Amino acid sequence: MVLRLGPIVAVAAVALLGACKYGTRPDDVLSTTQQIDLVESAPLAFAPWTNRAMPYCVGPGDKLRIKFTVTREMDEEVVVSPDGYIGARATGQISVEGRTVPEIENAIRRAARDDLTMTTTTGRFGLTRWDEEVYDDAEGAKLQAVSMAKAFAGGIDGTSTGRLLQAFAADGAAAYVGIERVTGEVDGRKGSFVLRHSAVGSAAGGSMSVDVVPGSATGDLVGLAGEFPIARSPAGEHTYAFDYTLPER
């Protein structure tokens, strides 16, 4: 099942590698939710005299470095075209000529938000291999390492392999961390990605977090980000509800 929710904001950092012919040159870094710094500039032209600093703006020939805080594989450098546009993988064509740094940040944020829609895909998985080895059985907690493999069905169609490190305390509390690589399809798009696991539990309660490692996705899944909640039924069946974002192809 696929459930499409409202758009989300993609947070990015943008480095300005060139200054346009209008306005004043910015300092090294200007920042809102995104970062912009000046590395290389085109010549400045004369502008009407004023004792007030003119807003900085971008023009043809300037260079921008776009950085995303999560999907780092989408980072890139672009040059403003003669007609004043940039073309980025995450946003498509955006007009930037004559815009100030904050205006460009907002334009990129809006374009990325429109392109990235949160999707939830659900299904189940089963363990096809589980090999555990105790490597420390000292007082306080038993420590063991696990090598595992899974088969996925539903929104994710594929397999995975992973390694876990587990701790079991004498009072019944437990915790684990792990790394797992999933290979297959997510709602029909092929590739692979890595999940990071972290969980702790005791008689007082517990928490669990499973999410995509930034920059780990390949193939049609490049740019994948999201969280991977897992549930286990009383009968022992494992299900997932993968909340993810993925740039349009």
C-alpha positions in Angstrom: 0.0 0.0 0.0 1.2 3.5 -0.8 0.0 6.5 1.1 1.1 10.0 -0.1 1.1 12.7 2.5 1.7 16.4 2.3 5.0 18.0 1.0 8.0 18.4 3.3 10.8 20.9 3.3 14.2 19.8 2.1 16.9 21.6 4.0 19.9 22.5 1.9 23.1 24.5 2.0 23.9 26.7 -1.0 27.4 28.1 -1.6 27.7 31.0 -3.9 30.8 30.5 -6.0 30.4 33.7 -8.1 29.0 37.2 -7.6 26.9 39.0 -10.2 27.4 42.5 -11.5 24.9 44.1 -9.2 25.1 44.9 -5.5 27.8 44.4 -2.9 29.9 41.3 -2.5 28.8 39.2 0.4 31.0 38.1 3.3 32.4 34.6 3.4 29.1 33.0 4.6 25.5 34.2 4.8 23.1 31.7 6.3 19.4 31.1 6.9 18.5 27.4 6.8 21.0 27.3 3.9 24.6 28.4 3.6 26.0 30.7 0.9 29.6 31.8 0.5 31.5 33.7 -2.1 34.3 31.9 -3.9 34.6 33.4 -7.3 32.9 36.4 -8.8 32.2 38.1 -12.1 33.2 41.8 -12.5 31.1 44.3 -10.7 29.5 47.1 -12.8 28.8 50.6 -11.7 25.5 51.2 -9.8 23.8 54.4 -8.7 25.5 55.9 -5.7 23.9 55.3 -2.3 25.1 55.4 1.3 23.1 52.2 2.0 24.5 48.8 1.1 22.7 47.4 -1.9 21.3 43.9 -1.6 23.5 41.2 -3.1 22.2 39.5 -6.1 23.2 36.8 -8.6 23.8 37.0 -12.4 24.8 35.0 -15.4 28.2 33.3 -15.1 28.0 33.0 -11.3 28.6 29.6 -9.7 26.5 28.0 -7.0 27.3 25.0 -4.8 24.2 23.3 -3.5 24.5 21.0 -0.5 21.8 18.9 1.2 22.1 18.1 4.9 20.6 14.6 4.5 20.8 13.5 0.8 24.4 14.4 0.3 24.6 12.5 -3.0 22.4 15.3 -4.4 25.2 17.9 -3.8 26.4 19.7 -6.9 27.8 22.8 -8.4 25.9 24.7 -11.1 26.6 27.8 -13.2 24.0 30.5 -13.8 23.2 30.4 -17.5 23.2 33.4 -19.8 19.4 33.6 -19.5 19.7 33.7 -15.6 18.6 30.1 -14.8 20.3 27.2 -12.9 19.4 23.6 -13.4 19.9 21.3 -10.4 19.0 17.6 -10.0 17.0 18.3 -6.9 15.0 21.3 -8.1 15.0 21.5 -11.9 15.2 24.9 -13.6 15.0 27.9 -11.4 15.4 31.6 -12.4 18.0 33.3 -10.1 19.2 36.3 -12.0 18.8 39.5 -9.9 17.8 37.6 -6.8 19.3 38.1 -3.4 20.8 35.2 -1.4 17.7 34.7 0.8 15.5 34.8 -2.3 17.5 32.1 -3.9 17.4 30.0 -0.7 13.7 30.3 -0.6 13.3 29.4 -4.3 15.5 26.3 -3.8 13.6 25.3 -0.7 10.2 25.6 -2.4 11.3 23.7 -5.5 12.8 20.9 -3.4 9.8 20.7 -1.2 7.5 20.4 -4.2 9.7 17.7 -5.6 10.0 15.6 -2.4 6.7 14.2 -1.1 6.6 12.0 1.9 5.4 8.5 1.0 4.6 5.5 3.2 4.9 2.0 1.9 4.1 -1.1 4.0 4.8 -4.8 3.9 6.4 -7.6 5.9 9.7 -9.4 6.1 11.0 -12.7 7.4 14.4 -13.8 8.7 16.2 -16.2 6.4 19.3 -16.4 8.4 20.2 -15.6 12.1 23.7 -16.6 13.3 24.6 -15.3 16.8 27.8 -15.6 18.8 28.4 -14.5 22.4 31.7 -12.7 22.6 31.5 -11.3 26.2 29.6 -13.0 29.0 30.9 -11.0 31.9 28.9 -9.9 34.9 26.3 -7.2 34.3 25.3 -8.0 30.7 25.9 -10.6 28.0 27.2 -9.2 24.7 26.6 -11.0 21.4 27.1 -10.4 17.7 24.5 -11.4 15.1 24.8 -12.0 11.3 21.4 -12.0 9.7 19.5 -12.0 6.4 15.9 -11.1 5.5 13.4 -11.4 2.7 11.0 -8.4 2.1 7.5 -8.4 0.5 5.0 -5.6 -0.1 6.2 -2.1 -1.0 9.8 -3.3 -0.6 10.6 -6.4 -2.7 14.0 -7.7 -2.0 16.5 -9.1 0.4 18.9 -7.7 3.0 22.0 -8.7 5.0 23.1 -7.1 8.3 25.1 -7.2 11.5 23.8 -6.5 15.0 25.5 -6.0 18.3 23.2 -6.9 21.3 23.4 -6.5 25.0 21.3 -8.5 27.5 21.3 -7.3 31.1 20.7 -9.6 34.0 17.5 -7.8 35.0 16.0 -8.4 31.6 16.8 -5.1 29.9 18.3 -5.2 26.4 19.7 -3.0 23.7 21.0 -3.4 20.2 22.6 -1.4 17.4 23.0 -2.6 13.8 23.7 -1.9 10.1 21.7 -3.6 7.3 21.9 -3.3 3.6 18.6 -3.7 1.6 18.8 -4.6 -2.1 15.7 -4.7 -4.3 12.8 -2.4 -5.2 11.0 0.3 -3.3 7.6 0.9 -4.9 9.1 -0.3 -8.2 12.3 1.6 -8.1 15.4 -0.6 -8.1 18.6 -0.1 -6.0 20.0 -0.5 -2.6 20.2 1.4 0.7 21.5 1.0 4.2 19.5 1.1 7.4 20.8 2.1 10.8 19.2 0.3 13.8 19.2 1.4 17.5 17.0 0.1 20.2 16.8 -0.2 24.0 14.1 -1.8 26.2 13.4 -2.6 29.9 10.5 -3.2 32.2 10.0 0.6 32.3 9.6 0.9 28.5 11.8 1.3 25.5 12.5 2.9 22.2 13.6 1.9 18.7 14.9 3.8 15.7 15.6 2.5 12.2 16.4 5.0 9.5 18.2 5.3 6.1 21.9 6.2 6.3 22.3 9.4 4.3 24.0 9.0 1.0 23.9 5.2 1.1 21.2 4.6 -1.7 22.2 3.5 -5.2 20.5 3.0 -8.6 17.0 4.4 -8.9 16.9 5.0 -5.1 19.6 7.7 -5.1 18.5 10.5 -2.8 16.4 8.2 -0.6 15.8 9.3 3.0 13.4 8.2 5.6 12.5 6.2 8.7 11.7 2.5 8.9 9.4 1.6 11.9 9.1 -2.1 12.6 6.4 -4.0 14.4 6.1 -7.6 15.6 2.8 -9.3 16.0 2.0 -11.7 18.9 2.3 -14.5 16.3 5.8 -13.4 15.5 5.2 -11.8 12.1 7.3 -8.7 11.3 5.8 -5.8 9.5 7.1 -2.4 8.4 5.7 1.1 7.5 8.5 2.8 5.6 8.1 6.6 5.6 10.4 8.0 2.9 11.2 10.7 0.4 12.8 10.2 -3.0 13.5 12.7 -5.7 11.4 12.3 -8.9 13.2 10.6 -11.7 
